[in-house]
Amino acid sequence: MRQKNGANAMYAVGIALLSVYLFWGGTYVGMKVAIETMPPFLMAGIRFFVAGAVLYVISRLSGAKRPAGREWRSSAIVGALLLLGGNGMVAWSEQRVSSSIASLIVAAVPVWMMLFGWFGRGGKRPNPGVIAGIVLGLLGIAVLVFQPGQGDNGTATDLIGIITLLAASLSWAAGSMYSRSARIPDSPLMSTAAQMLTGGALLLVFSFFTGDWSKMDVPAISLRSYAALGYLIVFGSIIGYTAYIWLLKNADATLVSTYAFVNPIVAVFLGWLLAGEQITVNTLTAAVIIIAAVILVTVFRGRPQKARTQAVLDMQNQQQSIH
């Protein structure tokens, strides 16, 4: 009986981990398809506000308390940095660059977080392994930025798109660092719901000033874009995140953290398979370099298991905004 229960638990962990790998890896292509006929900031606002409302109801039904006023304010700040400054700019940039390039630059967020921590107040010099990861991450970004060639489908380097993605990654890193000390709800689901609701609302307001509302042509929205938006809401933001929360409670933290460098691999493959994006030698080289950098930064943090578990929770705040 114990062996059967153990096998069932292993299957459950495997299915949940595969869900996080595939569903979150597919969000980059999902955004690319959704913005084909939807304005980017408005699309992102609808996505996160709806997902946040669903997660809020689920959290309340699970017994989570309503966020206090101060928790709403902190959640709004985190939501602004992660969703408005992070996801919104990624969605906008995918009008100019491929989802593969977007996923690789976003994958370098842990590198920026380590740099922020190093140069921040009371920051300590990281160990050589982490420094090597930081250097590799910067090298990988450089390979993406300086790749030659032009393309009509966003597969070639676009400097404005790259700069926007870098700004989005820095916004994610800043939001992740702030969330460590911010007063947010104790329940992970409620915390995410509050961030998605406030961040989604900010995206909706911001999209009005960018002209997205006037650009929205509902009859012209394709079934393909509607399907992509539904995928982002249901599989990327609700099911994928719920599976991730379950994994944090039922699987080893180090195993769970592997999604950070598996997602870009999945994203690059799906971009090629579903969106017809070309995979250049530079993109493949940058993928290897950036993924190696994330692995080095993750492995060589040199903290005890309890701290590594907290590091995974911090990485959750980095990545949940895109997924």
C-alpha positions in Angstrom: 0.0 0.0 0.0 2.8 2.4 0.9 4.6 1.6 -2.4 1.4 2.3 -4.3 0.9 5.6 -2.5 4.5 6.5 -3.2 4.1 5.7 -6.9 0.9 7.7 -7.1 2.7 10.7 -5.4 5.6 10.4 -7.9 3.1 10.4 -10.8 1.3 13.4 -9.4 4.6 15.3 -9.0 5.6 14.4 -12.6 2.3 15.5 -14.0 2.3 18.8 -12.1 5.9 19.5 -13.1 5.2 18.7 -16.7 2.2 21.1 -16.5 4.5 23.9 -15.3 7.1 23.1 -17.9 4.7 23.0 -20.9 2.0 25.5 -19.8 4.4 28.2 -18.6 6.8 27.6 -21.5 3.8 28.1 -23.9 2.8 31.5 -22.6 5.4 33.3 -24.8 3.9 31.9 -27.9 0.4 32.4 -26.4 1.1 36.2 -26.1 2.6 36.3 -29.6 -0.6 34.8 -31.1 -3.0 36.8 -28.8 -1.5 40.2 -29.9 -1.9 39.3 -33.6 -5.4 40.9 -33.4 -5.5 42.4 -29.9 -3.6 45.4 -28.5 -0.9 44.2 -26.2 -1.5 46.1 -23.0 -5.3 45.7 -23.2 -4.9 42.0 -23.8 -2.6 41.6 -20.8 -4.9 43.6 -18.6 -7.9 41.4 -19.5 -5.8 38.3 -19.0 -4.6 39.1 -15.5 -7.7 40.8 -14.2 -9.8 37.7 -15.1 -7.3 35.3 -13.8 -6.9 37.3 -10.6 -10.6 37.3 -10.1 -10.8 33.5 -10.5 -7.8 32.9 -8.1 -9.4 35.3 -5.6 -12.6 33.3 -5.5 -10.6 30.0 -5.2 -8.5 31.5 -2.4 -11.6 32.7 -0.4 -13.3 29.3 -0.9 -10.1 27.7 0.4 -10.3 29.8 3.6 -7.8 32.6 2.9 -8.5 35.9 4.5 -9.3 39.1 2.6 -6.2 41.2 2.1 -5.9 44.2 4.4 -5.5 47.8 3.1 -1.7 47.8 3.4 -1.5 44.4 1.7 -3.6 45.7 -1.2 -1.2 48.6 -1.5 1.9 46.4 -1.5 0.3 44.0 -3.9 -0.4 46.9 -6.2 3.2 48.0 -6.2 4.4 44.5 -6.9 1.7 44.1 -9.6 2.8 47.4 -11.2 6.4 46.2 -11.4 5.7 42.6 -12.4 2.7 42.9 -14.6 2.5 46.4 -15.9 6.2 47.0 -16.2 7.1 43.4 -16.8 4.5 41.4 -18.6 2.9 44.4 -20.4 6.3 45.4 -21.9 7.0 41.8 -22.9 3.6 41.6 -24.7 4.3 44.9 -26.5 7.9 43.9 -27.4 6.6 40.6 -29.0 5.2 42.9 -31.8 8.9 43.4 -32.8 10.8 40.3 -31.7 10.2 36.6 -31.6 8.7 34.8 -28.6 11.9 32.8 -28.5 14.1 35.8 -27.9 11.6 37.2 -25.4 11.7 34.0 -23.4 15.5 33.9 -23.3 15.9 37.5 -22.1 13.2 36.9 -19.5 15.1 33.8 -18.4 17.9 36.0 -17.3 15.8 37.7 -14.5 17.6 35.7 -11.7 20.9 37.2 -13.0 19.5 40.8 -12.6 18.3 39.9 -9.1 21.7 38.7 -8.1 23.2 41.9 -9.4 20.6 44.0 -7.5 21.4 42.1 -4.4 25.1 42.5 -4.8 25.1 46.2 -5.4 22.2 47.0 -3.0 22.4 48.2 0.5 24.2 45.6 2.6 24.9 43.4 -0.4 27.6 40.8 -0.2 29.9 39.7 -2.9 28.6 36.5 -4.5 30.7 33.4 -4.7 32.7 32.6 -7.9 30.0 30.3 -9.3 27.4 33.0 -9.1 29.7 35.6 -10.6 30.4 33.2 -13.5 26.6 32.9 -14.0 26.2 36.7 -14.0 29.0 37.1 -16.6 27.5 34.3 -18.7 24.0 35.9 -18.5 25.3 39.2 -19.8 27.2 37.4 -22.5 24.1 35.6 -23.6 22.2 38.9 -23.8 25.0 40.4 -25.9 24.8 37.4 -28.3 21.1 38.1 -28.8 21.5 41.8 -29.2 24.3 41.7 -31.8 23.0 38.9 -34.0 22.8 40.1 -37.6 20.0 39.8 -40.1 16.6 41.2 -40.8 13.2 39.5 -40.9 9.6 40.3 -41.5 8.2 38.0 -38.8 10.1 39.4 -35.8 12.7 36.7 -35.8 15.6 39.1 -36.3 17.1 41.4 -33.7 15.1 44.6 -33.2 17.0 47.0 -30.9 13.8 48.8 -29.6 12.3 45.4 -28.8 15.4 44.2 -27.1 15.7 47.3 -25.0 12.0 47.0 -24.0 12.6 43.4 -23.0 15.6 44.4 -20.9 13.5 47.1 -19.2 10.8 44.5 -18.5 13.3 42.1 -17.0 14.7 44.8 -14.8 11.2 45.7 -13.7 10.6 42.1 -12.8 13.8 41.9 -10.8 12.9 45.1 -8.9 9.4 43.9 -8.2 10.8 40.5 -7.0 13.3 42.2 -4.7 10.6 44.5 -3.3 8.2 41.6 -2.7 10.7 40.0 -0.3 10.1 42.7 2.3 6.6 43.9 1.2 3.6 43.2 3.4 1.5 40.9 1.2 -1.1 38.2 2.0 0.3 35.0 3.7 -1.6 32.7 1.4 0.4 32.3 -1.9 -2.8 32.0 -3.9 -4.3 35.1 -2.4 -1.1 37.0 -2.8 -1.0 36.2 -6.5 -4.7 37.0 -6.8 -4.2 40.4 -5.3 -1.2 41.1 -7.5 -3.1 40.0 -10.6 -6.2 42.0 -9.8 -4.3 45.2 -9.1 -1.7 44.7 -11.8 -4.5 43.8 -14.3 -6.4 46.9 -13.3 -3.3 49.1 -13.8 -2.8 47.5 -17.3 -6.4 48.3 -18.3 -6.0 51.9 -17.2 -2.5 52.2 -18.8 -3.9 50.7 -22.1 -6.4 53.5 -22.3 -3.6 56.1 -22.4 -1.6 54.1 -24.9 -4.6 54.1 -27.3 -5.2 50.4 -27.0 -8.9 50.9 -26.3 -9.4 52.8 -29.5 -7.3 50.2 -31.5 -9.4 47.4 -30.2 -11.6 46.1 -33.1 -13.7 43.3 -31.5 -15.1 42.0 -34.8 -11.6 41.7 -36.2 -10.3 39.6 -33.4 -9.5 36.2 -34.7 -10.5 32.9 -33.2 -6.8 32.1 -33.0 -6.2 35.1 -30.7 -9.3 34.3 -28.6 -7.9 30.8 -28.1 -4.5 32.1 -27.2 -6.0 34.5 -24.6 -8.1 31.7 -23.1 -4.9 29.6 -22.9 -3.0 32.4 -21.1 -5.9 32.8 -18.6 -6.7 29.2 -17.9 -3.5 27.2 -18.5 -0.8 29.9 -18.0 -2.2 31.8 -15.0 -4.7 29.5 -13.2 -3.8 25.8 -13.8 -0.1 26.3 -14.2 0.2 28.5 -11.1 -2.0 26.1 -9.0 0.2 23.2 -10.1 3.3 25.3 -9.1 1.9 26.0 -5.6 1.1 22.3 -5.1 4.6 21.4 -6.1 6.1 23.8 -3.6 4.3 21.9 -0.9 4.8 18.4 -2.2 8.1 18.2 -4.1 11.8 19.1 -3.4 12.4 22.9 -3.9 15.5 22.3 -6.1 13.4 20.1 -8.4 10.7 22.7 -8.7 13.2 25.5 -9.4 14.2 23.7 -12.7 11.3 25.3 -14.4 13.3 28.5 -14.6 15.6 27.0 -17.2 13.3 24.5 -18.8 10.6 27.1 -19.7 12.8 28.9 -22.3 13.8 25.7 -23.9 10.1 24.8 -24.3 9.3 28.4 -25.5 12.0 28.3 -28.2 10.8 24.9 -29.5 7.1 25.9 -29.5 7.9 29.2 -31.2 9.5 27.2 -34.0 6.7 24.6 -34.1 3.6 26.7 -33.7 4.6 30.3 -34.7 7.0 29.5 -37.5 9.8 31.4 -35.9 13.3 30.8 -37.3 15.9 29.5 -34.9 19.2 31.1 -35.8 22.7 30.0 -34.7 22.9 33.1 -32.6 19.6 32.2 -30.9 20.7 28.7 -30.1 24.1 29.9 -28.8 22.4 32.5 -26.6 19.9 29.9 -25.4 22.8 27.6 -24.2 24.7 30.5 -22.6 21.7 32.0 -20.8 20.3 28.7 -19.5 23.8 27.8 -18.3 23.9 31.1 -16.5 20.6 30.5 -14.8 21.7 27.1 -13.7 25.0 28.5 -12.3 23.2 31.2 -10.4 20.6 28.8 -9.0 23.1 26.0 -8.0 25.8 28.1 -6.6 23.8 30.4 -4.3 25.4 28.3 -1.5 22.5 28.6 1.0 21.0 25.9 3.2 17.9 24.0 2.2 15.5 26.3 4.1 16.9 29.3 2.3 16.9 27.5 -1.0 13.2 26.9 -0.5 12.7 30.6 0.1 14.7 31.3 -3.0 12.2 29.3 -5.0 9.4 31.3 -3.5 11.2 34.4 -4.6 11.6 33.0 -8.1 7.8 32.4 -8.1 7.4 36.2 -7.9 9.8 36.7 -10.7 8.0 34.3 -13.1 4.4 34.3 -12.1 3.9 37.7 -13.9 4.7 36.2 -17.3 2.9 33.0 -16.8 
